[in-house]
Structure formats: structure tokens, C-alpha cells
């Protein structure tokens, strides 16, 4: 049994590849919907994790919580203490590009942040980090039409930013969407010589004010989840 400050389970309870939604209840949904012979392997702080089998492949679904601080804790402990090799974050985002529509699926090929996460972590200033080319190629080969490009990782939920226009002016021009966890995941993966990428479903948009139904949102989230699961079958 390994017990870190935030995870308590046997090392063999965690697979080498982890799918990482933010929401613990989404982790539970994925396990119940897609995995066979799954079991709850972590419930410390109610950050639920399940390990089971998808088409015969052992896969762990482990919730990260919200924000870079929470993601940084869980991905570090999984990589460092449980020998995880690959993490695919699966989450939602807000589109900043008029050509990226509600419910589109995005593959983040790099994450930009204006925060000091890297400086606090390792005393160097890094504002952009790439995701895993290895994992990205697997995903793209299975889904040629998936939108892919740079995303922004924010410390503040974008809808609550006091001056959205000023914030948008500070961002790089070629950004597809904003979310809150990927930079921490990509940065720690690079430092520990691991692999990480991020799939996102667009849940809101600066340019498209249409409302989406809960059923449509659930369907598109399932499509993203299935892309990640199918990609997981191809990793070594």
C-alpha cells in the first residue's frame, strides 16, 4: 500500500495510462459506463479513482479537481509514486476562436499560461509547454477531423474575469480555447519525462451565445471520452 498526502492505494491498482476528468462524478460515470470489472481505488478527499478494463486494456480514471494547483498535485503523485506513464486529461473549455463552435472537440497541442506556476514549481519562467506528440499522433490518426492547436490555461474561471476584453488582449492570437488544468499537467509531465495530452469539449464560447441542451452536452462529452478510451488502446 502506498499512501501519499492525496492518494492511498496499491501501486498495481493504478494502470500505466490514466484518463483524468476534473469532476469525481464524471470519473464514476466513465467507470460505470465503459469499464468492465472496475473497482474504486482511491477516495481520499472524495477525489474518486476507478480502475477497470476497456476492451481488455487496463485503464484508470482518476479525477483531478479544478485548477492547476489540484491538477499539479494529482498528476505529480501519479507519475512520481505510482509509475503512471500516460495521462489524457478530458474536460470542458470555453472557445476563444470564432471557428471553434459549441460542442466541438479540441486536442490541445500546447498550453499557454500567464501565471507563475513554473517559477513556483522549479524557479524558471515558462509560459508555454507542448503536449505529448506521441499521444497526439495516436489521437489524430484515429480522428483526422479533430480540431487541434494551442489552448490557454487560466487560474480564474473565464466567465468571472473582471475585464474580459483586457484579458483577451494579453493572450496569444492563435488560441482556440481557455481551460484551467492543462499547463500544470503538461509541465510536470515534461519535467518527469512522462507523456500527457488534453482533450476538451467546448461548453461555452465568446462568439456563439446559443444555449446547448444538457442532452447534447452529455452526448458530446461521451464522444470525447470515447476518443480518449480508443486512443488508450494504442499506447504501449
C-alpha positions in Angstrom: 0.0 0.0 0.0 1.3 3.4 -1.0 0.0 6.5 0.9 0.8 10.0 -0.4 -0.9 13.0 1.1 -3.7 12.7 -1.5 -3.8 9.1 -2.8 -4.0 5.8 -0.9 -3.9 2.5 -2.8 -1.6 -0.2 -4.0 0.7 0.6 -6.9 -0.8 -2.2 -9.0 -4.2 -0.6 -8.6 -3.3 2.2 -10.9 -2.7 1.5 -14.6 0.1 3.0 -16.7 -2.4 5.1 -18.6 -4.8 7.4 -16.8 -7.8 9.3 -18.1 -8.3 12.4 -16.0 -11.6 14.3 -15.8 -11.8 17.1 -13.3 -15.1 16.0 -11.8 -15.1 13.0 -9.5 -18.6 12.1 -10.5 -17.6 12.1 -14.2 -14.8 9.6 -13.3 -17.5 7.4 -11.7 -19.7 7.8 -14.8 -16.9 6.7 -17.1 -16.1 3.7 -15.0 -19.8 2.6 -14.7 -20.5 3.2 -18.4 -17.3 1.9 -20.2 -15.2 -0.2 -17.9 -15.6 -3.9 -17.0 -14.6 -5.3 -13.6 -13.9 -1.8 -12.3 -13.2 -1.0 -8.7 -12.8 2.1 -6.7 -9.1 2.5 -5.9 -9.0 6.0 -4.3 -11.5 8.1 -2.4 -9.1 10.3 -0.3 -10.8 13.8 -0.1 -13.5 12.3 -2.3 -11.2 12.5 -5.3 -12.6 9.3 -6.9 -10.5 7.0 -9.0 -11.5 3.7 -10.6 -9.5 1.0 -12.4 -11.1 -1.5 -14.8 -10.8 -2.9 -18.3 -11.8 -1.3 -21.6 -11.8 -3.9 -24.4 -9.4 -5.9 -22.4 -7.0 -3.0 -21.6 -6.4 -2.0 -18.0 -7.3 1.7 -17.6 -7.6 4.0 -14.6 -9.9 7.0 -14.5 -8.8 9.5 -11.8 -10.4 12.8 -11.1 -8.1 15.8 -10.8 -10.3 18.5 -9.3 -10.4 22.0 -10.7 -7.4 24.3 -11.4 -3.7 24.0 -11.9 -2.9 23.5 -8.2 -5.2 20.5 -7.9 -4.1 19.0 -11.2 -0.4 19.6 -10.2 -0.9 17.6 -7.0 -2.5 14.6 -8.6 -0.5 14.2 -11.8 2.7 14.6 -9.8 1.8 11.9 -7.3 0.6 9.6 -10.1 3.7 10.0 -12.2 6.2 10.0 -9.3 4.8 7.4 -6.9 2.5 5.1 -8.9 4.7 4.8 -12.1 2.0 6.2 -14.4 3.4 6.8 -17.9 0.5 8.5 -19.8 -2.3 10.9 -18.7 -5.0 12.1 -21.0 -7.0 15.0 -19.5 -10.6 15.1 -20.6 -12.6 18.2 -19.8 -14.5 21.2 -20.9 -13.4 24.6 -22.2 -14.5 28.0 -23.4 -13.8 28.8 -27.1 -12.0 32.0 -28.0 -11.9 31.3 -31.7 -15.0 32.1 -33.9 -14.3 28.9 -35.9 -14.4 26.7 -32.8 -18.1 26.1 -32.1 -20.1 24.9 -29.1 -19.6 21.1 -28.6 -16.6 20.9 -30.8 -13.8 18.6 -29.5 -10.3 20.1 -29.3 -6.9 18.4 -28.9 -4.6 20.8 -27.0 -1.2 20.6 -28.7 0.3 23.2 -26.3 -0.9 25.1 -23.3 -0.1 28.8 -22.6 -0.4 30.5 -19.2 0.4 33.9 -17.9 0.7 32.5 -14.3 3.9 31.8 -12.3 3.2 28.0 -12.0 6.6 27.0 -13.4 8.5 29.6 -11.4 6.9 28.5 -8.2 7.5 24.8 -9.1 11.0 24.9 -10.4 12.3 28.6 -10.3 12.2 29.0 -14.1 9.8 31.1 -16.1 7.9 29.1 -18.7 4.7 30.3 -20.2 4.0 27.6 -22.8 4.6 23.9 -22.9 3.7 21.3 -25.6 1.7 18.2 -25.0 2.9 14.7 -26.0 3.5 14.3 -29.7 3.3 10.5 -29.2 -0.2 10.6 -27.7 -1.4 13.4 -30.0 -0.4 11.3 -33.1 -2.4 8.4 -31.8 -5.5 10.6 -31.3 -5.1 12.4 -34.7 -4.7 9.1 -36.6 -8.0 7.9 -35.2 -9.8 11.3 -35.6 -8.4 13.2 -38.7 -11.0 16.0 -38.3 -10.5 16.8 -34.7 -9.6 20.5 -34.1 -6.2 20.9 -32.6 -4.0 23.8 -31.5 -2.9 26.0 -28.6 -5.1 26.5 -25.6 -4.8 28.8 -22.6 -4.7 27.7 -19.0 -6.1 30.2 -16.6 -6.1 30.5 -12.8 -9.5 32.2 -12.9 -12.7 30.8 -14.4 -13.1 32.9 -17.6 -16.7 33.9 -17.0 -15.6 35.6 -13.7 -12.7 37.6 -15.1 -13.4 41.3 -14.2 -12.2 42.7 -17.5 -12.5 40.0 -20.2 -11.5 42.3 -23.0 -8.2 43.2 -21.4 -7.5 39.6 -20.6 -8.2 38.5 -24.2 -5.8 41.2 -25.5 -3.0 39.7 -23.4 -3.4 36.2 -24.9 -1.6 34.9 -28.0 -3.5 35.4 -31.2 -3.7 31.8 -32.3 -5.5 30.3 -29.2 -8.5 28.0 -29.6 -9.9 27.9 -26.1 -9.4 28.5 -22.4 -9.4 25.9 -19.6 -7.8 25.6 -16.2 -5.6 22.5 -15.8 -3.6 21.5 -18.9 -0.5 23.7 -18.3 0.2 22.1 -14.9 -0.2 18.6 -16.4 2.0 19.2 -19.4 4.7 21.0 -17.4 5.0 18.3 -14.8 4.9 15.6 -17.4 7.9 17.2 -19.2 9.9 17.6 -16.0 9.3 13.9 -15.1 9.9 12.6 -18.6 6.3 11.4 -18.9 3.6 11.8 -21.5 0.4 13.9 -21.3 -2.2 15.5 -23.5 -5.6 17.0 -23.2 -9.0 16.6 -25.0 -11.6 19.3 -24.5 -15.3 19.7 -25.3 -16.4 23.3 -25.9 -19.1 24.1 -23.4 -19.2 27.9 -24.0 -18.0 30.5 -26.5 -17.1 34.2 -26.6 -18.6 34.2 -30.1 -21.5 31.9 -30.0 -24.2 32.7 -27.4 -26.5 29.8 -28.2 -27.7 27.7 -25.3 -26.9 24.0 -25.5 -29.1 21.3 -24.0 -27.9 19.0 -21.3 -28.6 16.0 -23.5 -26.4 17.5 -26.3 -23.7 18.3 -23.8 -23.7 14.8 -22.4 -23.6 13.2 -25.9 -20.6 15.3 -26.9 -18.8 14.6 -23.7 -19.3 10.9 -24.3 -17.8 11.3 -27.8 -14.7 12.9 -26.2 -14.4 10.2 -23.6 -14.7 7.5 -26.3 -11.9 9.2 -28.3 -9.6 9.0 -25.2 -10.6 5.4 -24.5 -9.9 4.3 -28.0 -6.6 6.1 -28.1 -5.7 4.4 -24.8 -5.8 1.0 -26.6 -2.9 2.0 -28.8 -0.4 3.1 -26.2 2.5 0.8 -25.3 
